[in-house]
Amino acid sequence: MELTLTAGWDKTFPQSDKVDHRKVTFPNRYGITLAADLYRPKEAVGKLPAIAVCGPFGAVKEQCSGLYAQTMAERGFLTLAFDPSFTGESGGTPRYMASPDINTEDFQAAVDFLSVQEDVDPDRIGLIGICGWGGMALNAAALDTRVKATAAMTMYDMSRVNAKGYFDAEDSEEARYEKKRALNAQRTADFKAGSYELGGGVVDPLPEDAPFFVKDYYDYYKTSRGYHPRSLNSNGGWNKTGCLSFLNQPILCYAHEIRSAVLIVHGEKAHSCYFGKDAFAAMMQNNPRPENKELLLIPGAVHTDLYDGGGKNAIPFDKLETFFKTYLD
């Protein structure tokens, strides 16, 4: 499909005068063309360390991945914030699908692109994955030896949450069967209709008795803080069968074999914090390079505080700068 790229600045954060910005495109291994924003430190010389950034799950590059990319570019890195396949300005049909394989490939395709840029050192490339793309970034790091350092921010393990539910409350054969039965019935309905029914983004209006994490998402995606017209979570959401393949394709099987540097950052008060803690513990079991792995918990921070700082500077950009300068040296 031919991509339509927005020419003007339409981010949820102000444009920095410290970096140069331009739109770029690149293909992944499945022939899908991805759209991205490239941020470069102004007046930088020589070959730079580079970082590919993506997430959260259901967001677009005009939201927090772009904020991370622009801020890290201010600190000396060439950065690439991209929309995953099937979403935002990137290609891929049907729209609003997700795939553990293709979305891991999206990160690797970003590494492909960065590796051949004249102003990038191909031996100094890292990843930042946010929310669901934190888990995907770890999956890419386990697969791609070109990746030298990875930061997973406020991460979700999308395979785990789809297969077991939140806090593993649906971790039974019966619960998974019922979920698969409903999703496959939806496949039949979609095929008959000739279109894919959307699951809905963040609930709106917000019920008074909504769980805190739903209120947390609403505060970001449904207000001027983070709303964007191309964001799935801000609008109609993924299609209902969009995450079906995550049910039986776990993404972190070989995280314990990651040799490159990893920093997992989570808010101490985040509903999702158990994903980060458990992923770190599993990654450290018999890992051949435990010395370059770290778990950092941000006191008092909730899940979306690591999207944009939450009004309290919760994103540890100084730590990220030190981490990447150390391991992309």
N, C-alpha and C positions, 0 to 999 in steps of 0.2 A: 504494500500500500504506500502511496505517496504521502510523505509527511508534511504537515502544515505547522511551521514553527512561528511562534509569536516573536515579533521583532522588538517590541518595547519591553521595558522592565516591568514585570508583573508579579514580583515576589512578595512574600509576606514580611519581608525584612528590608531595610533601606540599603541602597547600593553604596558600596565602599569606594572612596576615592583613592584607596591604596592598591587596588588591583585592577587589572584589565579583564574584561569579561566578553565572551563571545559564545554563540551557539555552535554546536558541532553535532555530527551524526556519525555512527559507526555500526557495522553489522555484527550480529552474533553468529554462532556456528550453525544456527538453524535458519539463517537467511532473514532474520527479523532485524530491521533497522531501528536502532535506539537513538533517542534524542537526549542531548546533554548540554549542560552549561559548563564551559571551561573557564576557570579562574586562574590568573597568572599574576604573581607579584609584579608591580610596576618596576621597571628599570632593573629587573633581575638579569643576571648574566650567567652564561655557562649552562651546563646540564643540571636540572633541578630534581630533587626527590619529588615523587608524585603520589597522590592519594585519590582513589576512586571512592565515592560516597553514594549511599543509597538508603532509602527508607524514610519514614516508617512504612509498615505494611498497609497499603491503601492510601498513601500520601503521594505527593508529586515533588519534583525537584525544586519547585518554587517555594516549598515550605522548608522544613528544618534541614533536609540534606543540603540544600543550597546555602543555608545559614552556616552549617558546619564547613562546607567547602570554601565559602568566601572568607570565613574567619581563619581557616588554616592557610589559605593563600596569603592573607595579611601577615602570616607568621613565616612565610618563606617557601611554602610548598606550591607546586602546580597541582591543582585539584580539578576533579571531574565529578559533578553531581548529575546523575542520570535517572531517567524514568525507566522502570523495568518494562519488559515486554508486555504488551497488551494494555498498557496504562499510559495516562498522561499524553505527551506528544510523541511517544514511541509507537512503533508499528506493532503488528501482530493482530491476527483475528482468530477466533472471535474476541471481542473486547472484554476486559475485566475478568480475565482468567489468571490463575497463579499455578506455578509448577515448581516442585523442588528441584527438578533437573534444569529446566530452562532458566529459572531465576538464578540458580547458581552459575549457569553459563553466562548470564548477563554480567556478573562480576568479572568472570574470566575474559569476556569480550572487552570489557573496559580496560583490563590489563593489556590485552592485545593492542588496543588503540594507544594507550599511554606509552607502551614499549617502543613504538616507532616514531614518536614525536621528536623532532630535532632538539628540543630544549628539555628533554627528559632523560635522566639516567635510568636505563632499563633494569639496572641492578638495585634500584632504590624505589620500589613501588610498594605501597601499602593500601589497606582497605579500611573504611569506616562503614559499619552497618548499624542501622538504628531500628529498634523494635524488631519486627519480624525479619528484617534484613540483617539484624545482628546475627541471628542464627545462620542465615544464608552466607554471610561473610565468613563465619567460622567454617562452614561447609566448603566454601571456595578455598580457604586457607589450608584445609586438610587435603585438597586435591591439587592445588596449583603451587608448585615449588618456586615460581617467580615472585610470589607474594612474600615479602620480608617481614611485614608487621601488620597486625589486624587489631582494630578496636571495635568491640561489640558494645553498643550503648543501649541501655534499658531494654535488653534483648528479650524476644520471644523465641521459643522453640516451636515453630508452627506445626511440625509433625506431632509433637507431644500434645499441644493444646487441642488439635483436631481429633487425635485418636483417643485422648483420655479426658478431655474437658478441662476446665479451669480447676487448679489444685487437685488434678487427677480424680475428680469426683465421678467421672464416667468411665473409669478404667475397668471395664468388664467386657467379656465377649458379647453379652446380651446388649449392653448399651451401644457398643460399636456396630452390632448387627442392625439395630433399629436405626441408627444414624445412616448407615450405608443403604438400608432399605428405602428410607425417605429420600436420600439424595439420588438414588437410581430411579425411583419413581419420578423425581423431578426431571431427570434426563429424558424419560419417555415423554413427559408433558412438554418439555422444551422442543423435542424433535417434532412432535405433532404441531406445535405452534410455529415452528420455523424460526424461533428466536429464543434468547436466553433470558429467563426471568431474574431480575435483580433482587438481591437479598436485603437491600436497604443499607444506608450508611449508619452513622451514629444516630440514635433515636432522637426524633424532634417532633413535637415538644418533649422536653425532658420530664418524665414522671417524677412526682415528689418522692416516691419510694425507690428511686433508681439506686443501684449499688454505687459506692463511691467511685469505682473505676469507670463506670459509665458517665458519671458527672465529670470526672477528670477528662475523659475524651471529649465530652460535649464542650467543656470550657476551652479546649483547643480548636477542635474542628468546626464547631458551629458558631463561633464568635469571631469578631474582628481580629482576635489574637492569632488565629491560624487558618481561617477559612480560605479556601481557594476553589474556584469554579471547576477546575479539572480534577480535584481530589476526590477519590472514590468515597473516602470516609466522610467528607464534607457533604456529599450528595447521595447518589443512589446505591453506592456500595458495589461489592463484587457480585457477579452473578451467583445464584444460589449453589450451583455445583462447582464453583470456581476453585475450591480447596479440596475437592474429593481425593485427589491423588496423594495428598499429605497423610491420609489415614493409614496407609500401609507402606510408606516410603520414608522411614526415619532419616533425618539429614545429618545427625551428629555421631554416626557410628564410629568414625575413625578420628574424632577430635583428639583423642589421647595420643595420636601419632603426629600431631602438628609439631614440627620442629621450630618453625619461625616464631617470632615474638607475638604474644597475645595479651591484650588488656581488656578485661571485661569490667564495665562500669555500670552500676545500678544505683537507683535511689533506694535508700534504706527503708522508706515507707511505701515503695511502689508495690502494687498488687502483684506485679510480675517478677518481683525480686527473686523468687524461688527458681525461676528459669536461669538467671545468671549464676546464682550460687551453685545449683546442681550441675550446670554446664561446666563451670570451673572445676568442681570436684571431679567430674568424670574425665575432663581433659587432663587432669594431673595424675591420674592413675597410670603408673608405669610409663609416664611420658619420657621420651629420650632427652628432652630439653626442658626440664621443669624450671630452670633458673630464669628463663625469660618470659614467664607467665605471671600475671597479676590480676587479682580481683580487687576492685576499688568500690566501696560503698559510700554514697554521698549522704551524710546525715540529714534527716528531715525531708529528703527529696521524694516526690511521688513520680509516677511513670512519665507523665508529660513534662515534668520539670526538665528532663534531659532532651526534650524536643527544642525548646527555645530559651531555656534558663528559668522559666516559670516566674519571672519577675524577681528572682533572688540569685541570679548568676550561678545557677546550679550546675551548668555544664563546665567541667574542669578543663578549660582550654589550655591553661598553663601545663597541666599534666599531659594532655594530648601532645602538645608541642614537644615537651621533653621526651616523651615515649617515642614519637616518630623520629625525632632528631637523633636519638640514641640508636635506634634499630634500623634506620634508613641511612646511616652514616656511611 
